[in-house]
Amino acid sequence: MIVVTTPTGQIGREVLSRLLDADQGAAAVRVIVRDPARLSPRDRERVEVVRGSHADPAVLKEACEGADRIFWLVPPTSGTEDVEGHFRAFTEPLCEVIDAGGVERVVAVSTLGRGVARNAGLISASLAMDEAVAATGVHYRALCPPALMENLLRQTAPIRDEGVWTVALAQDRLLRTCAVRDIAAEAARLLLDASWTGYRDVALAGPDDLTPEDMARVLTEVLDRPVRVRQITSAEQKTMMTSQGATEAWAQSVADMTDAQNTQGFYGASQPSTPDTTPTGFRQWCEEVFRPALLRG
């Protein structure tokens, strides 16, 4: 039995779809979801549903009964007043379930930056999650992408209407990226393989060597309209986020993450690409995902 968390989220939805479409077809799938109505009719017919949050120890215990594998993702929550506490609230129940026996393998979404990132906000909180789960002795794979290409979808309107992409990262420094589809594919592969053991980080860095300026040029070519980078500071980024409803704590954590990426470079040139597991290039993603999203308006 495989348990899938965040099955209606950006990554979890794709993981679930790949598990249900897999040729093996032998593994039963159970999902934890707050609102089952958000599952597609196909998914609801083919999975067991446990309603609630995977931060709730009782819900997680119920979902993991008889399960040996779990896909784990701590959902980003811009309304939290304590970012580290938010990650702990999800991680501690997972560690308790693992310690109770049954769950043998965990595949989790984490981040690049281990051994390098310091005072890095969300990244530091995610890496601390890995350490806590790995300490239980469970077989563990931490999927470690850099910046998600899908983050660009948040700026579809200003790119379409103004030709402006706003970034707080250094616009002339190489930025590794990864498509959600590639994270989901690797997660599903690992969840369907009951042979791996131990703990390992799995770097998932796409095949491109592009700076944000290079990416803007790709967007210009794919969209056939000019797109330029508008550079802002992490402080301006924080102000923008709080004005959009994020808490001070969440916005500060994102700003700390941005500063760490800019100064410590763990999403940059020092990280080799991993094209075997993350084959989707930025241009391909723009053509297949971003351009259709922009045209749908």
Secondary structure, DSSP 4 states (H G I P E B T S, - for coil): -EEESSTTSTTHHHHHHHHHH-S---S-EEEEES-GGGS-HHHHHHSEEEES-TTSHHHHHHHHTT--EEEE-PPP-TT-S-HHHHHHHHHHHHHHHHHTS---EEEEE--S-TTT--S-THHHHHHHHHHHHHTTT-EEEEEE--EEGGGGGGGHHHHHHH-EEEESS-TTS---EE-HHHHHHHHHHHHT-----SEEEEE---S----HHHHHHHHHHHHTS--EEEE--HHHHHHHHHHTT--HHHHHHHHHHHHHHHHH-TTTTTS---TTT----HHHHIIIIIHHHHHH-
